[in-house]
Each structure stands twice: as structure tokens, then as C-alpha cells.
Amino acid sequence: MPECVYGGQAVIEGVMMRGGKNMAIAVRRTPEEIVLETSRVNSVTDRFGFLKWPFIRGTVALIESMIIGVRCLTYSANQVVEGDGQGESISPLEMAVSVVVAMVLGVGLFFLLPVGLAHLLKRFVADPVWQNLIEGFFRIAIFLGYVVLISVLKDIQRVFQYHGAEHKTIHTLEAGEELTVENARKYPTLHPRCGTSFLLFVMVVSILVFSLLGEQTLGMRMATRIILLPVVAGISYEILKVAGKNFRNPLVRIVSTPGLWLQRLTTREPDDGQLEVAIKALQGVMAAELKAGHDVELNNTGESKDA
């Protein structure tokens, strides 16, 4: 049977866990009730094999993860609303529009704004290499500032707690221990395959990729930042895969350390109820994988997922 790596995503009052061909989302609908939904994951790479090629698969995985993320966020938000008995359900279209708007704003904030800020300093530092380094500095600073600002919001803090619960549960499985709250408590909230680390890799890789472009006008700089995003994402994904499979390697640990530091901002220590939700999600997807004929034993030689 094929081996796979489990990973997931924190959602509103819940956790989504994904395996090789299936996914499960568990949400605390009320203080007493946890709802679980499992479903098949159909990837476009199953129909078009070339999309699994290195440096291409990263962009495909990112797009598919965003689509799945919209679905999971919509489901979790509606479960919470229904559990509270207040407010109206959120439609998939409404959630999709929100995510698209957030993406556009994200590209503007993290890629175009740094270009503009660096350009303002061009009269003082005109060399293209230094312009790119300054741009990269602004990009990382804006990203870190954004994470720090949203981390003070109460609702975001709860999502970050579920993020920590997800990581602790994955660590428990990786260690070969029984999936219980007691076992999961002792593990860290940080994980080398986390999407937070991927975002930091994107920030750093963008500096290296954009430095190869040489002298450009302001318009060309902004255009290439958007056009080359798939290239940056593809390279960053491959680095994340290597880091996840070879984390015991000293050099890999050094490269991964900044991403782990950043996770201290995007994860929080979960309570036992949140660990219970994460465990239910992982058990749900493992059961679905077993039923479908996939190996439920996690092995790091499998396909990396965002942990």
C-alpha cells in the first residue's frame, strides 16, 4: 500500500487533516459536540502527471490547498454559526470572494508595496543588487509586522491554538504513540513542515530569484514580482519538502530554524478540548485512508503536506 504523510490546517474552532487521497475536518460545534466530515481529495495531478514534476508541483499544491482551505473555512464557520444559533450561514461564493480579495491585498502588501518603498530610496541606493536586498528587507519586515498585529486578535489567537493542536497531534503520530490528549500534550507546537515556514521560505527565495533580474524600471519590477510568483512558490515548496524529510540533518535544521522561530507567532499552546478536536480529525482521515486502501502509518518518505 502507498505510504503518505499526514498534515493539515487550523480552521474556525477546528482542524482539517489531510492524507494521501482523503481529508477530514473536525469542528467543535458546541462545547459538548464535535462534528466530523470526511471526503475524498481529487487532485488534478492524478490526471496530468507532469504537474507532479519538481518546481511545478509546488504551485499546483498551493492552489489546491487554497481551494480546499476555502471549503474547510466555509464548513467550519457555518458549523459554529449553527451551533450558536445566531447569524446566517456563509456561502462558498462569499468565502471564495473573501479569499480572493485577501489574496489580492496580500500580493499588494507583501510584494508590490516593498517594491515601491525600495524605489523611494533609489536616489540614495541605485545599485540593482542593493535595491533588491532593500526590497527583501521591507518584504520580510512587513510580513513579520502583519503576523504580530493579527496575533493580538482574540479570534486569531484561538485559530493559532488549533494550529498548535494540529502540530502536537502530528508529532504524536510521528512518534508512534497512541493518539490521546495525554500523549499529545507533551509535544511542541512547532513543526518543520508547517506552512508558516513555507511563507518564510517564499520571502527569502524571492530575494534570490529577483536578484537575477538586473536593472528594471518600477513597472517592470512590479510586473515580474507577480509573474514570477509561481517560480518562487515552486522553489520554496521543494525546500520545504527537503526540510521535512531530512530535519535531523544539521544543515537542514539550521535552514529550518528561522521558520520554527516564526511559528512561535502563528501557534499557541492549545487546551485539552482543542487537542481532542485535532485528534478526532486525524483519526477520521486515517480511518478514511485505511478504508480506501492507503497506508495509515506515517512515513517521511511520502508526499509532504503542510503540517
C-alpha angles and dihedrals in degrees: 000000000000118000122229142185120233123221139148154173136258115240135176106311090338153055134246118210123193132197133178098296105355141055136198131198123198120192131182097232094178132357088268102036133066116187121204129198125182126191143167119264112219111193124199087225089072089066099036110041095189089068087071091063116117115270090018098061092059094065091043091050091049094051093046091047090053092051091049090044092056090051093048094046091050092049094047094046092051093048091053092046092049091046091053091046090224133109132009129291119263115238121225088243092055091049092045092052090050091052093047091051090048090050093051091048090046093054090048094047100042103031112020100036093055089052090054094046092050090048090057088063095048092102088062100034112026100160109113093223093053091043089056092047091050090048090051091050091053091046094054093042092051091047093050091045090051093051092048092050097050092044090071092061112102096222092048091049089058090051088050089052090055087047088057091047090053092053094046090052093050090049090052091053092046090052091055093241128140112271101249132136090242093056095043095052094072097056126090125258090229125089131180094225095055120134088231088066089049091056091052090049088053090054093050097040090051089062091054096044097045091047088068093063098075124199114002139166118249091257092050091048092054093045095050091048089061097038094049096047092100089052092050091046092049094052092044091051092054091050090051091051092052091047092050094050098041104033092135090063108102093224092049090049090054092050091046097047097086089053090051090050089053090052088065084074097044099044132057133189106271127219122238093264091057091048088052090056093049092048091050090052093050093046089049095055092042090054090049091050091049091050090049092051100255124135111260094197110102114233125177092223088073131089112299119239130186105274 
